[in-house]
Amino acid sequence: MKVFILSILISWLFVNILKPVIIWIKEKKISWDKLIANGGMPSGHTSLVVSSATALFLETGFSPLFILGVILALVVMYDAFMVRNVIEEQSRIINILTKDNKEFKRLEEDVGHSLTEVLVSLVFGIIIPIIVYTII
């Protein structure tokens, strides 16, 4: 059980620590708020659910629990890539329409992920638990 939890935790921490590192490499500035922010490279939510499904497979094999993990991962990845990108567009439009009205709080516009961000996180979510299970 501890390897199961550890593999998921390491995967999630790795991708979330990687976010500010990638920003530092691209923009030459430290952005610690990206540790807990939505959007950006890579997707912490995707890594979390894919590493959970991978760890479930490593623990239980091709089982109903593993299938449930895969279904949950697919729902989260769809949300990260499709649904939150629609929310980004709506937020941009609402912010434009309400920019002169001080009563409206500005909406966050960077909440979704690109397909590349989701796929990179998918790879980390598979590889990291396999490495952890191999080492421990």
Beta strands, then each sheet from edge to edge (+ up, - down):
end
